[in-house]
């Protein structure tokens, strides 16, 4: 980790918060419980136990792996439906193949992102390629669910393939942090992801002992999730580490610091930063459907049972 990097971050555009920006405090740190998803691949539930008012417009996020598969062990998900939200799958190490009933699909690996807008509904499958199943290997990634407002829940599905070469690379003022901006805007720099719900998503690598202070939209919430290593968040220096999520308070900027000594498996402190404009609408979540009312959830389930969310496409 990570797949996308540069030899000299000082060649990249630099970002920094204004000196008078209001700092966001680290309000809460939660530890993600572990579980299994799909056909049995291990996940950490990053947002479990966090009040939805701090998450909105995000619904859930799973850290998939990090796991070293033996030959024959790699697993994915079976065909399943979605309606009413978007899934963002970011692969840090390894490979995953995607297909859906709306014609979207592709292979993502080593720093690629797929952005699937389920909208009115579709069926899709995520599975490791045959060569990974045969040989085994490292697999590590994230899947984030982003809510859609009521006005967009029944929009036509859309698929975005965001290759690693399109990710916007930035650095801190002293070059001690590498930022991979996948979606949103930071200090006038825009990520490649096209969003319906305004959000920011980035993967940050902090060198041991480095500090990063970023400008952050005051109308967005702010969350940080530790992928690897350890450090602190906020002006008060609240500790967090691998598998923990920080909820930030209000303000115009946020600060992360990496501990001077990191764990042996990762030389840097690896963090995913997320922010979005809250939708502030009722959110009803049942399995693969995210709607505004119980009646809409029931309708989604009926439409799926009746085959109205699409059919599994033929192989080939």
C-alpha positions in Angstrom: 0.0 0.0 0.0 -0.6 2.4 -1.7 -0.8 1.7 -5.4 -0.6 5.3 -6.6 2.4 7.2 -5.5 5.2 9.6 -6.7 8.9 9.6 -6.0 9.0 13.3 -5.1 5.8 14.8 -3.7 7.3 18.3 -3.8 6.8 18.3 -7.6 3.0 18.2 -7.0 0.7 21.2 -6.3 0.6 22.1 -2.6 -2.5 22.7 -0.5 -2.8 24.4 2.9 -5.5 26.0 4.9 -5.5 29.7 5.6 -3.9 30.6 8.9 -7.1 32.1 10.3 -9.3 29.1 9.3 -11.4 27.7 12.1 -10.1 24.3 13.1 -12.5 21.3 13.4 -12.2 19.4 16.7 -12.2 15.6 16.7 -15.5 14.9 18.5 -15.4 11.2 18.6 -13.3 8.1 17.7 -15.0 4.8 17.0 -13.5 1.4 16.3 -14.9 -0.6 13.4 -16.1 -4.1 14.2 -15.1 -6.9 11.9 -17.4 -9.2 9.9 -17.8 -10.9 6.5 -19.6 -9.8 3.3 -20.7 -11.5 0.1 -19.4 -15.0 -0.3 -17.2 -14.6 2.8 -14.5 -11.9 2.4 -13.5 -10.1 5.6 -14.6 -6.5 6.2 -14.4 -3.8 8.9 -17.6 -1.8 9.2 -16.1 1.7 9.4 -19.3 3.6 10.4 -20.9 1.1 12.8 -22.3 2.7 15.9 -21.9 6.3 14.6 -25.0 8.5 14.7 -26.3 9.1 11.2 -26.5 12.8 11.7 -22.7 12.8 11.6 -22.5 10.6 8.6 -25.2 12.1 6.3 -24.9 11.8 3.2 -22.8 8.7 3.7 -24.6 5.5 4.7 -21.9 2.9 5.3 -18.3 2.1 4.4 -16.5 -1.3 4.5 -12.8 -1.8 4.5 -12.3 -5.0 2.5 -9.3 -6.9 3.7 -6.4 -6.3 4.0 -6.0 -10.0 3.4 -3.4 -12.3 1.7 -5.4 -15.0 -0.1 -4.1 -18.5 -0.7 -4.9 -20.1 -4.1 -8.6 -20.9 -4.4 -9.5 -18.5 -1.5 -10.4 -15.2 -3.2 -14.2 -14.4 -2.9 -16.6 -11.8 -4.1 -20.4 -11.2 -4.0 -23.2 -13.0 -5.9 -25.6 -11.0 -8.2 -27.6 -8.7 -6.0 -29.8 -5.5 -6.4 -29.3 -1.9 -5.4 -31.7 1.1 -5.6 -31.6 4.7 -4.3 -27.8 5.4 -3.7 -24.3 5.2 -5.1 -21.5 2.7 -4.4 -17.9 3.8 -4.6 -15.4 0.9 -4.7 -11.7 1.9 -4.3 -9.1 -0.9 -4.7 -5.8 -0.2 -3.1 -4.2 -3.6 -3.7 -5.5 -6.5 -5.8 -8.1 -6.8 -8.5 -11.9 -6.9 -8.7 -14.3 -7.4 -11.6 -17.7 -5.7 -11.9 -20.7 -6.3 -14.1 -24.2 -4.9 -13.9 -27.5 -5.3 -15.6 -27.4 -1.7 -17.0 -24.3 -2.4 -19.1 -21.7 -1.1 -16.7 -18.6 -3.1 -16.0 -14.9 -3.4 -15.9 -11.8 -4.5 -13.9 -10.4 -2.3 -11.2 -7.1 -2.8 -9.5 -4.2 -1.1 -7.6 -5.6 2.4 -7.2 -8.6 2.3 -9.5 -12.1 3.4 -8.4 -15.5 2.4 -9.7 -18.5 4.7 -9.1 -21.8 3.0 -9.6 -25.0 5.1 -9.4 -27.8 2.6 -8.7 -30.5 5.2 -9.0 -33.8 3.5 -10.0 -32.2 0.1 -9.6 -30.1 -2.6 -11.1 -28.4 -5.9 -10.4 -24.6 -6.2 -10.1 -21.9 -8.6 -9.2 -18.3 -8.1 -7.9 -15.9 -11.0 -8.1 -12.1 -11.6 -8.3 -10.8 -12.5 -11.7 -10.1 -16.1 -12.4 -6.3 -15.6 -12.3 -6.5 -14.2 -8.8 -8.6 -17.2 -7.7 -6.0 -19.6 -9.2 -2.9 -17.9 -7.7 -4.2 -16.1 -4.6 -2.6 -12.8 -3.6 -3.1 -9.6 -1.7 -6.5 -7.9 -1.7 -7.4 -4.6 0.0 -10.0 -2.0 -0.7 -13.0 0.1 0.4 -16.6 0.3 -0.5 -18.5 3.5 0.3 -22.3 4.0 0.1 -23.4 7.5 -0.7 -27.0 8.5 -0.4 -29.0 10.2 -3.1 -31.6 12.9 -2.4 -35.2 12.0 -3.0 -35.2 14.0 -6.3 -32.4 11.7 -7.7 -33.3 8.3 -6.2 -35.1 7.1 -9.4 -32.6 8.5 -11.9 -31.2 6.3 -14.6 -28.2 4.1 -13.4 -24.7 5.2 -14.3 -21.2 3.7 -14.1 -17.9 5.5 -13.9 -14.5 3.9 -14.3 -11.9 6.1 -12.6 -8.5 4.7 -13.4 -5.6 5.4 -11.1 -4.0 7.7 -13.7 -7.0 10.1 -13.4 -6.7 10.6 -9.6 -5.6 14.2 -8.7 -2.3 14.0 -6.8 -1.5 16.8 -4.4 0.8 17.4 -1.4 1.1 19.4 1.8 3.1 22.6 2.1 6.2 20.7 3.2 5.7 17.6 1.0 5.2 15.4 4.1 1.7 14.2 2.9 0.5 12.7 -0.4 -3.1 13.3 -1.2 -5.0 11.3 -3.8 -8.2 13.3 -4.5 -10.8 10.9 -6.0 -13.8 13.3 -5.8 -14.6 16.8 -4.8 -12.7 20.0 -4.5 -9.7 20.9 -2.2 -8.2 24.4 -2.4 -9.3 24.7 -6.1 -8.2 21.3 -7.2 -10.9 18.9 -8.4 -11.0 15.1 -8.3 -12.3 13.1 -11.3 -15.4 11.5 -9.7 -18.7 13.0 -10.9 -21.0 13.2 -7.9 -24.7 13.8 -7.6 -24.5 14.4 -3.9 -21.7 16.9 -3.3 -18.9 15.1 -1.5 -15.1 15.0 -1.1 -13.2 11.7 -1.0 -9.4 11.3 -0.8 -6.7 8.9 0.3 -3.9 10.5 2.3 -0.5 9.1 3.1 1.3 10.9 5.9 5.1 10.4 6.5 6.1 9.5 10.1 5.9 12.7 12.1 4.2 14.7 9.3 1.3 17.1 9.9 -1.4 18.1 7.4 -3.9 20.9 7.7 -6.5 21.2 4.9 -9.1 23.7 4.1 -12.5 22.0 4.4 -15.9 23.3 3.2 -17.9 24.6 6.2 -21.2 23.2 4.8 -19.7 19.6 4.6 -19.3 17.2 7.5 -15.9 15.6 7.9 -14.8 12.0 8.7 -11.3 10.3 8.8 -10.8 6.6 8.7 -7.5 4.9 9.5 -6.4 2.4 6.8 -3.0 1.7 8.3 -0.7 3.1 11.0 -1.5 5.6 13.7 -1.6 9.3 14.4 -3.9 12.0 15.8 -6.7 14.2 14.6 -7.8 17.8 15.4 -6.1 20.6 17.2 -6.3 18.6 20.4 -4.4 15.7 19.0 -6.9 12.9 19.5 -5.3 9.5 18.9 -6.7 7.1 16.2 -5.3 4.2 14.3 -6.0 1.4 11.8 -9.7 0.5 11.8 -10.9 3.6 13.6 -13.1 6.5 12.4 -12.8 10.1 13.6 -15.9 12.3 13.5 -15.0 16.0 13.2 -17.0 19.0 14.4 -17.7 22.3 12.6 -15.0 24.5 11.1 -13.2 25.5 7.9 -10.1 23.3 8.2 -9.0 19.9 9.6 -5.7 18.6 10.9 -4.1 15.1 10.8 -0.7 14.2 12.3 1.2 10.9 11.9 3.0 9.5 14.9 6.8 9.6 14.6 7.0 5.8 14.7 4.7 3.7 12.6 3.9 0.0 12.6 6.2 -2.4 10.6 3.6 -3.4 8.0 3.1 0.2 6.8 5.8 2.9 6.6 3.2 5.7 6.6 -0.1 6.7 8.3 -2.8 5.9 5.7 -6.1 7.7 6.0 -9.3 8.1 4.0 -10.9 11.6 4.4 -14.6 12.0 3.6 -16.9 15.0 3.6 -20.3 15.8 2.2 -23.2 18.1 2.3 -25.9 16.6 4.5 -29.1 15.7 2.6 -31.3 16.0 5.7 -34.1 13.9 4.4 -35.6 10.7 6.0 -33.3 7.7 5.2 -34.8 4.2 5.3 -32.2 1.5 4.7 -33.0 -2.2 4.2 -30.3 -4.4 2.8 -29.5 -3.2 -0.7 -32.2 -0.5 -0.9 -31.9 3.0 0.5 -35.1 5.1 0.2 -37.1 7.8 2.1 -40.1 5.8 3.3 -41.0 2.3 4.3 -43.5 2.2 1.4 -40.7 2.9 -1.1 -38.6 0.2 0.5 -41.5 -2.3 0.0 -41.9 -1.1 -3.6 -38.1 -1.7 -4.3 -38.3 -5.2 -2.9 -41.5 -5.9 -4.9 -39.8 -4.5 -8.1 -36.8 -6.7 -7.5 -38.9 -9.8 -6.9 -40.8 -9.1 -10.1 -37.6 -8.7 -12.2 -38.1 -4.9 -12.7 -34.6 -4.0 -11.6 -33.0 -5.8 -14.5 -31.9 -9.2 -15.6 -28.6 -10.9 -15.2 -26.8 -10.5 -18.6 -25.5 -13.4 -20.5 -21.8 -14.3 -20.1 -19.5 -13.1 -22.8 
